[in-house]
C-alpha cells in the first residue's frame, strides 16, 4: 500500500469550523515516479473540498480523507520534493491514492471528475496567493 502504514491521518479541528491542522506527517509513495509525497505537520486542510450539496454522497471526511489531504497539499505545494508538478498530476494522485484506501471505482472517478472540472479555480488561487507571499490560510 503506497500510504505508509504507520502514518494515521491525525488532525485537530481548527476553531474556524471548517479546517483541520495535521498533527502527524502523512506519507504516500508514488511508484510510477518513485517519489514520496510528504504532507507536513501543521498543514491546514478542509479534508475533501466537496461542495455542500454533494455532502450526502461525498462527505468531507470519508474513507478517502487521507487522499484528499494529500491532494490538497499537492495543490498548495505544486511540487514533490524539488520537482514541480501540474494540476493533472495532483488530480491523478487523488484518484490513485483513493484506490489505495479501498475507495470504490465509481466514487474515485466521480471525485476525480469533480476536481478536473472545477479544480482550476483553486489551483490558480493558490498560485496567486503564493506569488503574493500569502499563506494557505490567507489564500
C-alpha positions as CSV (number, residue, x, y, z in Angstrom):
1,X,0.0,0.0,0.0
2,X,1.6,3.3,-1.0
3,X,0.4,5.1,2.2
4,X,2.9,4.4,5.0
5,X,1.1,2.0,7.4
6,X,2.4,3.9,10.4
7,X,1.0,7.2,9.2
8,X,-2.5,7.6,10.5
9,X,-4.4,10.7,9.4
10,X,-4.2,12.6,12.6
11,X,-5.6,16.1,12.6
12,X,-7.0,18.6,15.0
13,X,-10.2,20.6,14.3
14,X,-9.4,24.3,13.9
15,X,-11.6,26.9,15.5
16,X,-13.0,28.3,12.2
17,X,-15.4,25.4,12.0
18,X,-14.1,24.2,8.6
19,X,-10.4,23.4,8.7
20,X,-8.1,20.8,10.3
21,X,-4.5,21.0,11.2
22,X,-2.3,18.0,10.6
23,X,-0.7,16.6,13.8
24,X,1.3,13.8,12.1
25,X,3.1,13.7,8.8
26,X,1.3,11.9,6.1
27,X,3.5,9.9,3.5
28,X,2.4,8.5,0.2
29,X,4.7,6.7,-2.2
30,X,4.1,7.2,-6.0
31,X,5.5,4.0,-7.5
32,X,5.1,5.5,-11.0
33,X,7.6,8.3,-10.3
34,X,9.5,6.7,-7.4
35,X,8.5,9.8,-5.3
36,X,7.4,10.0,-1.7
37,X,4.9,12.8,-1.1
38,X,5.2,14.1,2.5
39,X,2.4,16.3,3.9
40,X,4.0,18.1,6.8
41,X,2.8,18.5,10.4
42,X,0.8,21.8,10.7
43,X,-0.7,21.7,7.2
44,X,-4.1,23.4,7.1
45,X,-6.7,21.4,5.2
46,X,-10.5,21.1,4.9
47,X,-10.1,17.4,4.2
48,X,-12.2,16.8,1.0
49,X,-13.3,20.1,-0.6
50,X,-16.7,18.8,-1.5
51,X,-19.4,21.4,-2.4
52,X,-22.1,21.3,0.3
53,X,-24.9,20.0,-2.0
54,X,-22.8,16.8,-2.5
55,X,-22.1,16.1,1.2
56,X,-24.8,13.4,1.4
57,X,-23.0,11.4,-1.3
58,X,-19.4,12.5,-0.6
59,X,-18.9,13.7,3.0
60,X,-15.7,15.7,3.6
61,X,-14.4,13.1,6.0
62,X,-15.0,9.8,4.0
63,X,-12.6,6.9,3.6
64,X,-10.8,9.0,1.0
65,X,-9.9,11.7,3.6
66,X,-6.1,10.9,3.6
67,X,-6.1,11.0,-0.2
68,X,-8.0,14.3,-0.1
69,X,-5.4,15.8,2.3
70,X,-2.6,14.6,0.0
71,X,-4.4,16.2,-3.0
72,X,-4.9,19.5,-1.0
73,X,-1.2,19.5,-0.2
74,X,-0.2,18.9,-3.8
75,X,-2.5,21.8,-4.9
76,X,-0.8,24.1,-2.4
77,X,2.8,23.0,-2.8
78,X,2.7,22.4,-6.6
79,X,5.8,20.2,-6.2
80,X,7.0,16.9,-4.8
81,X,10.4,17.5,-3.2
82,X,12.0,19.8,-5.6
83,X,10.1,18.5,-8.7
84,X,7.4,20.8,-9.9
85,X,4.0,19.2,-10.7
86,X,1.0,20.2,-12.6
87,X,-2.7,20.1,-11.6
88,X,-3.2,17.0,-13.7
89,X,-0.7,15.1,-11.7
90,X,-2.3,16.2,-8.4
91,X,-5.7,15.2,-9.6
92,X,-4.4,11.8,-10.7
93,X,-2.9,11.2,-7.3
94,X,-6.3,11.8,-5.7
95,X,-7.8,9.1,-7.8
96,X,-4.9,6.6,-7.3
97,X,-4.4,7.3,-3.6
98,X,-8.2,6.9,-3.0
99,X,-7.9,3.5,-4.7
100,X,-5.1,2.6,-2.3
101,X,-7.5,3.3,0.5
102,X,-10.1,0.9,-0.9
103,X,-12.5,3.6,-2.2
104,X,-14.7,2.2,-4.9
105,X,-14.1,2.9,-8.6
106,X,-17.3,4.9,-9.1
107,X,-16.5,7.2,-6.2
108,X,-12.9,7.6,-7.2
109,X,-13.9,8.6,-10.7
110,X,-16.7,10.9,-9.6
111,X,-14.2,12.8,-7.3
112,X,-11.5,12.9,-10.0
113,X,-14.1,14.2,-12.5
114,X,-15.1,16.9,-10.0
115,X,-11.6,18.2,-9.4
116,X,-10.8,18.0,-13.1
117,X,-13.9,20.1,-13.9
118,X,-13.6,22.7,-11.1
119,X,-10.2,22.5,-9.5
120,X,-8.6,25.0,-11.8
121,X,-10.1,27.8,-9.7
122,X,-8.4,26.7,-6.5
123,X,-5.1,25.8,-8.3
124,X,-4.9,29.4,-9.7
125,X,-5.9,30.9,-6.4
126,X,-3.1,29.1,-4.7
127,X,-0.5,30.1,-7.3
128,X,-1.6,33.7,-7.0
129,X,-1.5,33.6,-3.2
130,X,2.0,32.2,-3.2
131,X,3.2,34.8,-5.7
132,X,1.8,37.4,-3.3
133,X,3.6,35.8,-0.3
134,X,0.4,34.7,1.4
135,X,-0.1,31.5,3.5
136,X,-2.6,28.8,2.6
137,X,-4.9,30.1,5.3
138,X,-4.8,33.5,3.6
139,X,-5.5,32.2,0.2
